[in-house]
C-alpha cells in the first residue's frame, strides 16, 4: 500500500480568520478575495428580533414602521412581555401552517393574502399590532 500524497492546501489563521492557501496555485494569476455579503436593498422591512440583554429574561426590541404605526421605536421588554411575544410568534407560525394545510384542499384560500393589498385592511392590521406592542412596553 502506498502513502497518501501531500495535501495541496494549507490552512492558516490570520487576524482571527482562517485562510486556505493553495500551495500549488499559479502565482502569476491574481487571486480575487471574496467580499462580505452586502445588505439587500429595497423597501422591504428588516425583521428585528428582540435582543435578550438581562439575566431576568427581559430585553429590547426595535420595531419598524411597516407593522408599527408609532415606529420605528425601541421598546424595553420585561420577562413577561418577552414571553407574550414568543407566544404571539408561535401563534403566527401555527396560523400560517394551518392556512397552508387548508389552502392545499381549498384553493380559494390562496387568495386570502391578497387582502393585504387593500390599504384599509393594512391600516387595521397595523393599528391592531401597534396596540399589541403598546401593551408589551415595560415603560408604560
N, C-alpha and C positions, 0 to 999 in steps of 0.2 A: 504494500500500500504506500502511496506517495504522500508527501506532506502537502498541506494546503498552501496555495500561493499567497504571497503577502498581499495585504489589502491595498487598494488603490486610494482609499480615503483616510483622512486623519481628522479627528475632532479636537478642537482647541477652544478653551474658554477665554474670551476677551471682553472685558468690561461687563461682566455678568451675563454674557451672551455666549451661546455655543455656536461656533462656526465650523463648517465642514470644508476641509481643504482637499482638493483633488491633486494628488501628488504626481499624476501622470498627464495632467492637462497641458495643452499647448500654451506656453507663456506669452506668445505673441498676440493671442486673441484676448481682448479686454473682457473682463468679467463684469456683468451688469448685476448690481445688487438689487435685491427685492425691496420695493418701497413698502412702507407700512400702509395698511388699508385706509382709504380715505372715507370720511363720513358720507353717507348717502345724502345727496342734495335734493331739494324739493320742498313741498309744503306739507308733507306727511309729518304728523307729530311724533315725537320720540316718546316711547313709553318709559317713564322713570319710575322704577320700583322704590318702595320705601327702604331707607337705609337704617339698619339696626345700629344704634350708636350708644346705647346704655345697657347696663347689666340687668336692669329691671324689665327689659323686653320692649322698651319704648324706642322711638326713632323719629326720623324726619322724612318728609315726603314733599317733593316739588311737583306741583300739578301743572297742567297745560291748559291753555285757552280752548283747545279742541273739545274738552269734556267738562271744563270748569268755567262757569261764567265769570267768576272772580279771579281767574287765573291769569297769568302764572303767579303762583304764590307758594311759599314754603310753610308747611304745617309741622308742628311739633306733636307727635302722637305718643300717647301713653300705651301701656301694655294691653289694656282693654280695647283701645282703638285699633291697634295693630291686629289683634285677634279678629275684630269685626271686619277689617279689610281683608284678612285671609279668608274668612268665611264668604265674603262678597265675591272674591276672586274664584273660589271653589264653586260657588253657585253659578257664576257666569260660565265657567268651563262646563259644568253639568248642563246648563241650558243649551249651550252650543252643541254638545253631544246629543242631547235629546232631540234638538231641532234637526240635526243631520240624520239621525235614525228615522225620524218621522218623514223627513223630506225624501228619503230613499223610497218610501212607499206612497207618499202623496206628492206628486211633482209640483202641484200648485204652491206648496210651501217654499219652493226655491225662489219665488218672487218676494217673499217676506222681507229680505234685506233691502229690497228696492224702496221700501217705505222710508228708509233713511235719506232718500233724495229729497223728500218733502221738507222744506225749511221749518214748518210748524212742528213736525214730528221731532226734528233735530233740536229745536229750541226747547220743547217739552222735556226731552231726554236730558239735555244739558242742565235745565233748571232742577230736575229731579236729582241728578248727580251732584250738583252744587249743594243742594240741601243735605244730601248724604255726607258730603265732605265737610260741611259746616258742623255736622253732628260729631265728626271724628276729632275735630281740633281740640287739643287739650288746653289751649289758652283761654277758651271761652267758658 
